[in-house]
Amino acid sequence: MKTGIFAAAALAGAITAGCQASRPPATVAFSAEEAAFIRKPGAGTITGHAFRTKPSSVVVNAAGQVVRLVPATGFARERFAQLYGRNKYVPHRAYPADDAVDPAYADYTRTTKAEANGRFTFDKVAPGTYFVTTQVIWGDENAFTREGGSVYDSVTLTGKETEPVQVILSGN
């Protein structure tokens, strides 16, 4: 019986690895200087709502998920293009199996958590173009596969905004 369980686990791992995409190596190096604008003081506010709609038309919010604000540098643009292609959504099953990235990249992002209703806010944002990204995942955490995935959109702050800039992260 144990042999059957181990064989099934090995097969599941092989299938999962085969379903996950791997990205080609980056051609653009991460530049802390190019991303430095995220650390500048700013008066901008970005508000948003992150959710996905199931095939059954039920809306699932990104409740409690980490939302990232990423400066749209050359490195980030290439990274997002490789991961998402022309879409603003990538299914959970298509996440890259290995996602080694320059550790400084994460140092030049900001994060917040989505509320239970999927809404989030970034305050004191400096002018610039950013990617805003999070996950909307549902299903049993112990299940073989989960549904949902990663969503993103881009937003630009000019520094002249008088109202918060709103972004919808739905994958559409």
N, C-alpha and C positions, 0 to 999 in steps of 0.2 A: 504494500500500500504506500509506504514512504517513497519508494522509487517512482511510483506514478505521480505523486504530488510534486516531487522534484522535477520530473520530466515536464509536467504541466507548467510549473513555474518557469523553467528554462524556455519552453515554447512561448509562453506569454511575454517573457523578456525579449525574445527574438522578434516577435511580432511587433511589440511596442517600439523597439529600436528601429525596425524597418519602416514604421509609420512616421517616425519623427524625422523632420528635415534637418539637414546640416547645412550651414551657410558656407559659402566660399570665403576664403580669408579676406580680411579688409584690405582695401587698396589705399584708403585714406587713414592716416594716423590720427589718433586723438590729440587735440591741441588744447591745453589748458588756457592758453592766451585767447583762443577763439571762443571758448566757453565762459570766460571770466565775467561776461556781462550779467550772468545769473547771480553773481555775488554783489553786484552794485545795488545801492539803495534805490528804491523806486516807489512810486505812488500808485502803481497799477494794481488792479484786483482782477483775478480770473475766478469765475464761478462756473460750476458745471454740474452735470448729471450724467452718471455712468450706469448703463443698463444694457441688456440684450433682451430680445423678444424671442421666446421659444416658438417652435413650429405650431404649438397649440394656441398661440397668441397671448400666452401668459408672460408678463414682464418680470424679469429678474433683475433686481438692483445690485450694484457692486457694494453691498452692505459690508462695511468694515474692511474693505480692500485698500491696499496702499495705492495711492494715485501719485504718479511721478510727473514732475515738470522738468523737461529736458531741453537744454539749449539746442536749437536747430543748427548745429555746426556741420561742417562737411562730413565728419566722422558719423554723427548721428543721422544725417540724411542718408548716407550709404547703408547704415545699419538698419534703419527703418525700411528702406526700399528692399533690402535683402529679406527681411523678415515678413513684411506685409505685402510686397509686390505693389500692385495698383489698388489694393483694398485697404480698408481701415480696420480690418478684423482678421485675426488668424485663429483657427480652431485650436483648442487645447491639445488635441492629438498631433498637431503639426508644429508644436514648439520644437526648437532645435534641441537635439540630444545633448550637445555640448555647447555651452555658450560662454566660452572664455573671452573676457573682454578686459581692456586696460582698467585696472582698479581706480585710476584717477577719474575715469568716466563717471562712476557713481558719486565721486566726491563733488562733481559739478552738476548735480541734480538736486532738486528739492522734492520733498515728499509730504504728503498729508494723508489722512484716512478718510474714506468716504463714510458718510453717515448711513444709518439704517435705510434711508430712502435713496441712497446712491448719490447724494449731493455732496459737493466738496468746494473748498475755497482756498485759493492762494492769495495772500495779502502782500503788500509792499514789493510788488514785482517790477523789476527794471524793464525799460523798453527793450524790445527784441522779439525775435521769432522763436517759438517754443513748440515742442511736441508735448502733449498731455496724454498719458497712457495709464491703463490699469487692466485688471482682469475681472471678468464676470464669469464665475464658474458655479455650476450647480451639480447636484448628484451626490451620492454616497462617497465620502472621502476614502473609504476602503474598497470601493468598486474598481474593477479592472480598468474601466475608462470613465472619464468624467465629461460632462458637456460644457459648452460655453467656450470661452477663450479670452484672448487679449484684444483690446480695442484701443484706438488712439485717434487723435485729430491734431491739427496744428492751429496755432493762434499767434497773432502778431499784436504787440502793444507798441504804440507810437510814442507814448508819454503824454499825449494830449487828451486821453480819455477822461471823461467826467463821470462815467458810469462803469460798473464792472463789465468786463468782456466775458460773454457767456460762451461755453463750449458744451456740446452734447457728444458724449462718447457712447455710441450705440453700434458702431461698426458699419454704419450706413453712410 
